[in-house]
Amino acid sequence: MGKAAGAAAAAATSCSAGPRGLVSLLSGAVPCLACQQPPPPPPLPPPVAMSLAGALLEGPAAPPAAPCAGSDTYKGWLFKWTNYLKGYQRRWFVLSNGLLSYYRTQAEMAHTCRGTINLSTAHIDTEDSCNIVLSNGGRTYHLKAASEVERQRWVTALELAKAKAIRMRNNQSDDSGDEEPASQSDKSELHCTLKNLSSKLEDLSTCNDLIAKHGAALQRSLSELENLKLPAESGEKIKAVNERATLFRITSNAMINACRDFLELAETHSRKWQRALQYEREQRIRLEETIEQLARQHNSLERACRGAPGLASNPVSHVPKAGNVQSAKGEASDEDEETEYFDAMEDTPAFITVAADPSKHLRRTGSNLSGASEGRADDWTLEDSVFECSPQSHFDPSCRDATLKKRRRCRIPDKPNYSLNLWSIMKNCIGKELSKIPMPVNFNEPLSMLQRLTEDLEYHELLDKAVKCESSVEQMCFVAAFSVSSYSTTVHRTAKPFNPLLGETYELDRLEELGFRSLCEQVSHHPPAAAHHVYSKRGWTLWQEITIASKFRGKYLSIMPLGAIHLEFHSSGNHYVWKKVTSTVHNIIVGKLWIDQSGDIEIINYKSQDKCQLKFTPYSYFSRDIPRKVAGVVLDADGKAHYVLSGTWDEKMECSKIVHSSRSSTSSEGKLQKTVYQTLAPKVLWKKYPLPENAENMYHFSNLALTLNEQEEGTAPTDSRMRPDQRLMENGKWDDANVEKQRLEEKQRAVRRRREAEAVEALEEGKDFEGYIPLWFERKLDPMTGELICVYKGGYWEAKEKQDWSMCPDIF
């Protein structure tokens, strides 16, 4: 009997020690209570051996993994297949509660999970000695361990976690019902229930102590009974044993009754708690859906409010006394942070404009003005409206103007109604260059990036008027308005233009009609760069090389044009240089896509050293400024302000002549005070042309954009008009366009691989390899900026006149 009690005590100790003790008990190896070292176990059947291997995973024998003591969590490094370019990448995996999650580093566990797979419905497969394949519906993980031993450890842990997850799922599926969840009035009942459960648990603990105490006493009595020798003493000892056995039986019965009460109480409330938990989960899902719907409605109302007529008023109110504050502080945004807020820079001064009385400044010269422009107020000679004529007279194909030599098209086929989720594609492209992301034509518009560059010339009349200006600062106003007008076409254009193929060109010959002709060429593919040259017989030449750097940030898409724009006037020799601002596409995940422009433009006249500082204010929900606001000041070489520019980049720009300005001073707190400009009434420099009828179904194209892809005779075979996928998309055949787009891209890759092979061959032979050389442009050092830039070297228009395109590559 003593041996049996000892074995039972040992079994209880083994079971209470956790999974290790239980595995040892199942294997027939009872651990020694003194040293905790089990004797060598006999051979185990496969299921028990697998369980034992799972238990051993918790020990220190697997250094690559990091199991947590006392829990089911298993951690470690594995190699995960990403794509054909990067192959297998090292990732940190965590197995916990039936879920396998992975992170790029251990530090990411605190904030970013890259992916999770539920093992309860997953299929685990092993391809070879080190590979593991996990598949769950449409998601598959291809994993590779460092060694076969490490692979086996992970497979064992995954199988055990899967079995446990299946058991938990089956247990939860048994708890179902339609009763209402616990309401606010049930809190007291829940509190009482918890109190009763705690009380019963204390009773169980007390009974357990009593059973242990009486059991030990009974064991001693039994031992003494075995050692009795005198018959006289046996009666008293037997009586004592019976009494203690009775006490033990009573205590055991109490223990059993307490356990029964506890289980009944727990079972009674278990289903109710499960339903309450499920209800809370459903409520959370409904709340998330409601918030998402509210976000969509908010964005829709906000956009509708912006587009309402009459809301986009003059950004500068010329009130005689109060005035209006215009912030001209520079904007700097950290492009690597996922934030849509912009912190103002402190080095660019803010200014205030107030309307001046023209009658008080008729005979006042600039000699006694503090920081004012030189000259009198009555020399304010700019026309009240720059565009006296109808805007349709420039690009409307229906115009009967005698100067137009050709009737241009006024519409294109309507955009098909194809639904495609942008986020489903872009979520896997966070942090990548936009030019390296394979995108279907569903997100494009039927124009190439070269044609979008040519759209900058839509308001070329501004430059024609600037030619006639005798004053360089007045000329600067028109140049500044021209730099802003190039963004007016982007307000509704959320679609992406086609990435040009290397060597692709685009010409726009309007020399007879509008006085200029333009040529673009894609001079580099990675990074994508386009060179642009425009000659006008009305007295100006423009050229630029633009490289587009774009990053997808998750919530928005940033497009950062790199490169300078040069403009030179033939008669005066004034040479202007400026750069473009950052474009941002918002609401990638939720809501309607919309575009914003933000940043600063500094236009410099390198001949006279005049400057114009323009600030594009980013949209902010908390700002009082009107959306798409642009403000700036025109300064001469001495830093004196002559004109204030104001307006919006999607509507119009106005110019106000400064007749007086106060000097900037420092307050007692050390803060820079705003400069106050007294200005005359504003004159309209530029106003946006209205969009053609049915523009919303034609990609929101302007009158000029509708004609850019129109077929013309005599163009080069590399012209964007010849691009087949772009033409198919314009005609509404998007499926065919996607197929053709893949063919063109693969053809370009084959050419690049051949060029790389030639470079390697030349290197092995010790020869020089120049790489790709543009056909119509050449790279030279710009004397103004000191940077290398592609400039037009000539020959294109002569080749067009001769119709000799033998030097053009076959890219389509």
PyMOL commands that set and color helices and strands:
alter all, ss='L'
color gray80, all
select helices_A, chain A and resi 2-16+19-26+46-56+106-110+119-121+148-174+184-226+231-307+358-360+366-368+377-379+392-395+422-429+434-436+441-443+449-459+461-467+472-485+488-490+695-697+703-708+720-722+724-730+734-764+796-802
alter helices_A, ss='H'
color red, helices_A
select strands_A, chain A and resi 74-83+87-96+99-103+115-118+123-125+131-136+139-144+324-326+331-332+343-344+351-355+444-448+496-498+505-510+516-524+529-536+540-552+556-562+564-569+575-579+582-586+594-605+611-616+629-635+641-648+652-661+675-679+683-687+777-781+788-792
alter strands_A, ss='S'
color yellow, strands_A
deselect
rebuild
show_as cartoon
